[in-house]
Amino acid sequence: MQVAWIANTNWLEQEVSQLHHLVVGMIDESVRVTQVLPQGVAEQGVTAFAERLPWSESRFAPLTRWRLGAMIEPLRERKIEMVHAVGAALWPSALRLARQLDVAAVLAGQSLRDAQAVRGLPSRARSSACAVVFPSESLAAAARAAAGPDLLVRAVPLGVHPDQAEPRPPRDASPGRRLSLAVSGNGQLDAGYTALLDALAELARDMPDLQVFFDGMGAEQHKLWREGRRLGLLPHMTLAPTHLIRRELLLRSDALLLPQALGRCRSLPLQAMSAGLPILAAADPAVDDLQPGVTAWLLDEPAPEAWAARIRQLADNPPAAHDLSNRAQQWVREHRLASSQVAGLLDVYRVLLGQSHPFPSAAA
């Protein structure tokens, strides 16, 4: 089986580890993968075990589609049997390439926005030669509701490799309550971030050693910085730019905080669970991985006082936080392994290759 994986910079900056383990997992299953990735992607964003075809990404969507369309001949030369594209922005290009190559297409979504985007898929996508996959059953259900019965929609949860390090011992509850917290969101100051920042400002008054690392998913975080300055939090804040090795920095903290319900699945929370970090998060119905009391402490109404209470619990009751992280770590090992994700995608591939027929004409 020959598969072309198409991804853009936005996805790679957040999910490069996904690319690595999926490509390696596919190779283990005798699937040849061609990585169709933007030019200029750092070497750590490329899996050396699979061939790479670079393309020139643009912020202008029509130009991006035209440039991806120019990949048709290189893909034809490699006898591609399947086109797999991540993110709704790339779906039109993937469908066009699949139709021109007369092969099947897998369209991968990550968010509620992607789930709604299935409404705009052309009629040729509603055939046995196309499938749409989402990383949670909640998102897949939203996509089915938007698409109707004619589109094959599957839930294939994200997976991670289980952490092989020794389990973390419980933190000591000390009078100074020294805490190192990682915060991950889209970096845009909203009600979720404001509530958390207000709570942190209160906590910092009696936790002078509190340190908080903010991961903004590549977004401009100037408004976040200004709000931190207004609250007197700057001595406790570090904004982690995209191009630093920030994921390792985040995973060395005492806990991961997710202040926004983004309606988007990411592998970072799973990696945190696997590494033994307790997670405190705003409840997000789109993300099946965040299960109250099992994988995370969830805040249904994340007001400042609710955040402050949970973080104080983290500081004052390390055994409770340790029990949570142990439950989450075990849950990941039972339900979210990288091998299971590879198997789920392979099942979709086999369904398409076993049942596919030529795409209808463009006029269909």
C-alpha positions as CSV (number, residue, x, y, z in Angstrom):
1,M,0.0,0.0,0.0
2,Q,1.3,3.4,-1.0
3,V,-0.1,6.4,0.9
4,A,0.6,10.2,0.5
5,W,0.4,12.1,3.8
6,I,-0.4,15.8,3.3
7,A,0.1,18.2,6.3
8,N,0.6,21.9,6.7
9,T,2.8,23.9,9.1
10,N,0.0,24.6,11.7
11,W,-0.5,20.9,12.2
12,L,3.2,20.0,12.2
13,E,4.0,22.7,14.8
14,Q,1.6,21.0,17.3
15,E,1.6,17.4,16.3
16,V,5.0,16.5,14.9
17,S,5.2,13.5,17.3
18,Q,2.0,12.2,15.7
19,L,3.6,12.3,12.3
20,H,6.6,10.4,13.6
21,H,4.8,7.5,15.3
22,L,2.2,7.2,12.6
23,V,4.7,7.0,9.8
24,V,6.8,4.5,11.6
25,G,3.8,2.5,12.6
26,M,2.6,2.4,9.0
27,I,6.0,1.2,7.8
28,D,5.9,-1.6,10.4
29,E,2.6,-2.6,8.7
30,S,4.2,-2.6,5.3
31,V,2.6,0.6,4.2
32,R,4.9,3.0,2.2
33,V,4.3,6.6,3.2
34,T,5.3,9.7,1.2
35,Q,5.3,12.8,3.3
36,V,4.0,15.8,1.4
37,L,5.1,18.6,3.8
38,P,5.7,22.3,3.4
39,Q,9.2,23.6,2.5
40,G,11.2,25.0,5.4
41,V,9.8,22.5,7.9
42,A,12.6,21.9,10.5
43,E,14.4,18.5,10.2
44,Q,12.8,17.4,13.5
45,G,9.4,17.7,11.7
46,V,10.4,15.1,9.1
47,T,10.5,11.4,9.6
48,A,13.7,10.1,8.0
49,F,12.2,6.6,7.4
50,A,9.8,7.9,4.7
51,E,10.3,9.9,1.6
52,R,9.5,13.6,1.7
53,L,8.0,15.7,-1.1
54,P,8.2,19.4,-0.3
55,W,5.6,21.9,-1.4
56,S,5.4,25.7,-1.0
57,E,2.8,26.7,1.5
58,S,1.0,30.1,1.2
59,R,-1.3,32.1,3.4
60,F,-3.5,32.7,0.3
61,A,-5.7,29.6,0.2
62,P,-6.2,29.4,-3.6
63,L,-2.4,29.6,-4.1
64,T,-1.9,26.8,-1.6
65,R,-4.5,24.7,-3.5
66,W,-2.8,25.4,-6.8
67,R,0.7,24.5,-5.5
68,L,-0.6,21.2,-4.0
69,G,-2.2,20.5,-7.3
70,A,1.2,20.6,-8.9
71,M,2.2,17.6,-6.9
72,I,0.1,15.3,-9.1
73,E,2.9,14.1,-11.3
74,P,5.4,13.3,-8.5
75,L,2.6,11.4,-6.8
76,R,1.6,9.5,-9.9
77,E,5.2,8.5,-10.4
78,R,5.2,6.9,-7.0
79,K,2.0,4.9,-7.7
80,I,0.1,6.4,-4.8
81,E,-3.0,4.4,-3.8
82,M,-4.3,6.7,-1.0
83,V,-4.2,10.4,-0.2
84,H,-4.5,11.3,3.5
85,A,-4.8,15.0,4.4
86,V,-4.9,16.5,7.9
87,G,-7.1,19.5,8.5
88,A,-10.1,20.8,6.7
89,A,-8.0,23.5,4.9
90,L,-6.3,20.7,2.9
91,W,-9.3,18.7,2.1
92,P,-10.3,20.3,-1.2
93,S,-6.7,19.8,-2.5
94,A,-6.6,16.2,-1.3
95,L,-9.9,15.4,-3.0
96,R,-8.7,16.9,-6.2
97,L,-5.5,14.9,-6.1
98,A,-7.3,11.7,-5.3
99,R,-9.8,12.2,-8.2
100,Q,-6.9,12.9,-10.6
101,L,-5.0,9.9,-9.4
102,D,-8.2,7.8,-9.3
103,V,-7.4,6.7,-5.7
104,A,-9.1,6.8,-2.3
105,A,-8.9,9.8,0.1
106,V,-8.9,10.0,3.9
107,L,-9.7,13.4,5.3
108,A,-8.6,13.8,8.9
109,G,-10.2,16.4,11.2
110,Q,-9.3,17.6,14.7
111,S,-11.9,20.1,15.8
112,L,-15.6,21.1,15.8
113,R,-14.8,23.5,13.0
114,D,-13.5,20.6,10.9
115,A,-16.6,18.6,11.8
116,Q,-18.8,21.3,10.5
117,A,-16.6,21.6,7.4
118,V,-17.9,18.2,6.1
119,R,-21.1,20.1,5.0
120,G,-19.0,21.7,2.3
121,L,-17.5,18.5,0.9
122,P,-18.4,18.0,-2.8
123,S,-20.7,15.2,-3.9
124,R,-17.8,13.1,-5.1
125,A,-16.6,12.8,-1.5
126,R,-19.8,10.9,-0.6
127,S,-18.7,7.7,-2.2
128,S,-16.9,4.6,-0.9
129,A,-13.7,6.1,-2.2
130,C,-13.6,8.7,0.7
131,A,-13.6,8.6,4.5
132,V,-13.4,11.2,7.1
133,V,-11.7,10.4,10.5
134,F,-11.9,12.3,13.8
135,P,-9.9,11.7,17.0
136,S,-13.0,11.5,19.3
137,E,-16.4,9.9,19.0
138,S,-17.9,13.3,20.0
139,L,-16.4,15.0,16.9
140,A,-17.3,12.0,14.7
141,A,-20.9,12.2,15.8
142,A,-20.9,16.0,15.1
143,A,-19.5,15.3,11.6
144,R,-22.1,12.6,10.9
145,A,-24.9,15.0,11.9
146,A,-23.5,17.6,9.6
147,A,-22.8,15.2,6.7
148,G,-25.8,12.9,6.7
149,P,-25.7,9.2,6.0
150,D,-23.8,9.1,2.7
151,L,-20.3,9.9,4.1
152,L,-18.1,7.4,5.8
153,V,-17.1,8.9,9.1
154,R,-15.0,7.1,11.7
155,A,-13.6,7.9,15.1
156,V,-9.9,7.0,15.4
157,P,-8.6,8.3,18.7
158,L,-5.1,9.8,19.0
159,G,-2.5,7.6,20.5
160,V,0.9,8.0,22.3
161,H,3.8,5.7,23.2
162,P,3.6,4.8,26.9
163,D,6.2,6.6,29.0
164,Q,9.0,4.3,29.9
165,A,10.5,6.5,32.7
166,E,10.1,5.5,36.3
167,P,6.8,6.7,37.8
168,R,7.0,10.1,39.4
169,P,6.9,10.1,43.2
170,P,4.2,12.2,44.9
171,R,5.2,15.8,45.5
172,D,6.0,16.9,49.0
173,A,3.6,19.4,50.5
174,S,5.9,22.1,51.8
175,P,5.0,25.4,53.5
176,G,6.3,27.3,50.5
177,R,4.1,25.3,48.1
178,R,6.6,25.6,45.3
179,L,4.7,24.8,42.0
180,S,5.7,24.7,38.4
181,L,2.6,24.8,36.2
182,A,2.3,24.5,32.4
183,V,-0.6,26.2,30.7
184,S,-1.6,25.3,27.1
185,G,-4.2,26.9,24.9
186,N,-4.5,29.0,21.8
187,G,-2.7,32.0,23.4
188,Q,-5.6,34.3,22.8
189,L,-6.8,36.2,25.9
190,D,-10.4,35.2,26.5
191,A,-12.7,34.4,29.4
192,G,-10.9,31.1,30.0
193,Y,-7.4,32.7,30.2
194,T,-8.7,35.7,32.2
195,A,-10.3,33.4,34.9
196,L,-7.0,31.5,35.3
197,L,-4.8,34.6,35.4
198,D,-7.0,36.1,38.1
199,A,-6.7,32.9,40.1
200,L,-2.9,32.8,39.6
201,A,-2.6,36.4,40.7
202,E,-4.3,35.5,44.0
203,L,-2.2,32.4,44.5
204,A,1.1,34.2,43.8
205,R,0.6,36.3,46.8
206,D,1.2,33.3,49.2
207,M,3.2,31.2,46.7
208,P,6.2,33.4,45.9
209,D,8.0,30.5,44.1
210,L,5.1,29.8,41.7
211,Q,6.2,29.5,38.1
212,V,3.9,29.2,35.1
213,F,4.9,28.3,31.5
214,F,2.4,29.4,28.9
215,D,2.2,27.5,25.6
216,G,0.3,29.6,23.0
217,M,0.1,27.1,20.1
218,G,2.1,29.6,18.0
219,A,-0.3,32.5,18.6
220,E,0.8,36.1,19.3
221,Q,0.6,36.3,23.1
222,H,1.1,40.0,23.6
223,K,-2.4,40.5,25.2
224,L,-1.7,37.7,27.6
225,W,1.6,39.3,28.5
226,R,-0.1,42.7,29.1
227,E,-2.7,41.1,31.3
228,G,0.0,39.4,33.3
229,R,1.8,42.7,33.8
230,R,-1.4,44.3,34.9
231,L,-1.9,41.6,37.5
232,G,1.7,41.7,38.7
233,L,2.3,38.2,37.4
234,L,5.2,38.7,35.1
235,P,7.8,37.5,37.7
236,H,6.0,34.2,37.7
237,M,5.3,33.9,33.9
238,T,7.2,32.4,31.0
239,L,5.8,32.6,27.5
240,A,7.1,29.6,25.5
241,P,7.5,30.4,21.8
242,T,6.6,27.9,19.2
243,H,10.1,27.1,18.0
244,L,11.6,26.3,21.4
245,I,11.5,22.7,22.5
246,R,8.5,23.7,24.5
247,R,6.8,20.4,24.8
248,E,9.6,18.9,26.8
249,L,9.6,22.0,29.0
250,L,5.8,21.7,29.6
251,L,6.1,18.0,30.4
252,R,8.6,18.7,33.1
253,S,6.2,20.8,35.1
254,D,4.2,19.7,38.1
255,A,0.8,19.8,36.3
256,L,-0.8,20.8,33.0
257,L,-3.6,23.4,32.9
258,L,-6.0,23.7,30.0
259,P,-8.0,26.8,30.6
260,Q,-10.1,26.8,27.3
261,A,-12.7,24.5,25.8
262,L,-11.2,24.7,22.3
263,G,-13.4,22.0,20.8
264,R,-10.2,20.4,19.4
265,C,-8.3,17.2,20.2
266,R,-4.5,17.4,20.7
267,S,-1.9,14.9,21.7
268,L,-0.3,17.1,24.4
269,P,-2.8,16.1,27.1
270,L,-2.2,12.4,26.3
271,Q,1.5,12.9,26.5
272,A,1.1,14.6,29.8
273,M,-1.0,11.7,31.2
274,S,1.6,9.2,29.9
275,A,4.3,11.2,31.6
276,G,2.5,11.2,34.9
277,L,1.4,14.9,35.0
278,P,-2.0,15.6,36.6
279,I,-4.2,17.7,34.4
280,L,-6.6,20.5,35.4
281,A,-8.9,21.5,32.6
282,A,-12.0,23.4,31.5
283,A,-14.6,20.8,30.6
284,D,-14.7,20.2,26.8
285,P,-17.4,17.9,25.4
286,A,-15.5,17.5,22.1
287,V,-12.5,15.9,23.8
288,D,-13.2,12.3,25.0
289,D,-9.8,12.0,26.6
290,L,-10.7,14.4,29.4
291,Q,-12.7,12.3,31.8
292,P,-13.6,13.8,35.2
293,G,-11.7,12.2,38.1
294,V,-10.2,9.6,35.8
295,T,-7.8,11.5,33.5
296,A,-8.2,15.1,34.7
297,W,-9.8,17.4,37.3
298,L,-12.4,19.2,35.2
299,L,-14.0,22.6,35.9
300,D,-17.5,22.8,34.5
301,E,-17.6,26.5,35.3
302,P,-13.9,27.7,35.3
303,A,-14.3,30.8,37.4
304,P,-11.2,32.3,39.2
305,E,-12.2,30.8,42.6
306,A,-12.7,27.4,41.0
307,W,-9.2,27.5,39.5
308,A,-7.7,28.8,42.7
309,A,-9.3,25.9,44.7
310,R,-8.1,23.2,42.4
311,I,-4.5,24.6,42.2
312,R,-4.5,24.8,46.0
313,Q,-5.6,21.2,46.2
314,L,-2.7,20.3,43.9
315,A,-0.3,22.1,46.2
316,D,-1.8,21.0,49.5
317,N,-2.7,17.4,48.7
318,P,0.0,15.9,46.6
319,P,-1.2,12.3,47.2
320,A,-4.6,13.1,45.6
321,A,-2.8,14.6,42.6
322,H,-0.5,11.6,42.4
323,D,-3.5,9.2,42.4
324,L,-5.1,11.2,39.6
325,S,-2.0,11.0,37.5
326,N,-1.7,7.3,38.1
327,R,-5.2,6.7,37.0
328,A,-4.7,8.8,33.9
329,Q,-1.4,7.0,33.1
330,Q,-3.1,3.6,33.3
331,W,-6.1,4.8,31.2
332,V,-3.7,5.9,28.4
333,R,-2.0,2.5,28.5
334,E,-5.4,0.8,28.1
335,H,-7.1,3.1,25.7
336,R,-4.8,5.5,23.8
337,L,-1.7,3.6,22.5
338,A,-0.1,4.7,19.3
339,S,-0.4,1.2,18.0
340,S,-4.2,1.3,18.4
341,Q,-4.3,4.6,16.4
342,V,-2.2,3.0,13.6
343,A,-4.6,-0.1,13.6
344,G,-7.6,2.2,13.5
345,L,-6.3,4.1,10.5
346,L,-5.3,0.9,8.7
347,D,-8.8,-0.4,9.1
348,V,-10.1,2.7,7.4
349,Y,-7.6,2.3,4.6
350,R,-8.5,-1.4,4.1
351,V,-12.2,-0.6,3.9
352,L,-11.6,2.0,1.3
353,L,-9.2,-0.1,-0.8
354,G,-11.6,-3.1,-0.6
355,Q,-14.7,-1.2,-1.5
356,S,-13.5,1.8,-3.5
357,H,-14.5,2.5,-7.0
358,P,-13.5,5.3,-9.4
359,F,-14.4,8.8,-8.4
360,P,-17.4,10.3,-10.2
361,S,-16.7,12.9,-12.8
362,A,-16.1,16.5,-11.6
363,A,-19.6,17.3,-12.8
364,A,-21.2,14.8,-10.4
